[in-house]
Amino acid sequence: MPLQHLRDPGAARGIADAAFELMATLFPICRSITGNGVRATLDCVERWIPLERSEVPTGTPVLDWEVPREWNIRDAYVADRDGRRLIDFKAHNLHVVNYSVPVRRVMTREELEPHLYSLPDHPDWIPYRTSYYREHWGFCLRHRDRETLGPGPFEVVIDSELAPGHLTYGECVIAGTAPGEALIYTHVCHPSLANDNLTGIAVAAALARELRARQPRLTWRFVFGPGTIGSITWLARNEARLSPLRSGLVIGLLGDTGPLTYKRSRRGNTVTDRIVEYVLKTGSASARTIDFEPYGYDERQFCSPGFDLPVGRLTRSPNGTYPEYHSSADDLSLVKVERLAESIETLARIISIIDVNRPVLNLSPKGEPRLGKRGLYRSTGGMAPGEFEHALLWVLSLADGAHDLVAIAERSGLAFELINEAAAALEKATLLATIDDSIEKRKGIVQ
Ligand code: ZN
């Protein structure tokens, strides 16, 4: 059964409910770009789908970067003289600047102040701050609490460890029957933040689980890795095997109330761009497409000019464009299950179209082949042909090697699914062939 059956809203809603439960399990874990939080997250994902894990040692050169030291944290707090915790990592893991170096010291308020982060405009929210590549430590707190902190002295403790270790990522690979691969990448490095990034993890896991129950045509690779350094590490280790990559998507931020938003690949006219734009145009009235820019999430790495891959990004609100972004207000209450369901339904259709889309060639291109004698043309003479017959005619007409199925759907105005059905019937009748689609040939496809 194709993944597309998820277009049934009931099916997508059931999957969204399960994805939300997975998010609730993942929410308390303190994740970072390395460390045990990532491993614990992959353990949870692995209850749904098998993962091939990679542990890449600290110091490994990856493109222009190197794998950093591994970060783990047990506890952190700022306490008053009576030992009362005024800022407590155990109450919320956003209270510590992610990747803080260890600290254990008594300090005045004045000494502590340069290490405090709060949001005066949102005094009840804890900000999310990181310091991966500069040795630093700090605490994030509600601005309201900062105002009542007092002069000190304070006992300041960050019981963390920054030491040689590994960068961890996991991949779920679902083998296809035809040449070619497709990629879904989602980041796994944010601590207790829900829309960014637990929705990405849960939706990717849910879609991989659904796809595993079917037989895809392409080989699908779902990668769960940290942001930026994770995709850079994955690319460095997989550079030699990128040529079969037909399409890819970075996904995340899929549960807020913003409209579905597709960010085009750098090239802007790849097969991924055409398919996602087609699905959004025909599926969601409020959806929008934005152009590529070299800022955002891991699409920056996949689309860097040395790779130039056909990888776009699907989110609802893009990074940084909703007030709760990167703060404690991005919690499970921000995620709406019906929005998650719409995201899942849309991604299921995108994946099912990417999977079967192919350039086709009419094997009997001189004049119309006789469809009636092959049992393909059912209309009685004088009657207008039905939709399926129209689809057959459109496929035969445009199957000149320069169009793939999504281009035929676009040009004909007929649904992709009908065009695909017609193409399958014509292939069965040996009137049509799938062109062996090397990347080079695909680049020649009329956009
Ligand atoms: Zn983020």
Residues whose N, C-alpha, C, O or C-beta is under 5 A from the ligand:
A	BS01	ZN	D196
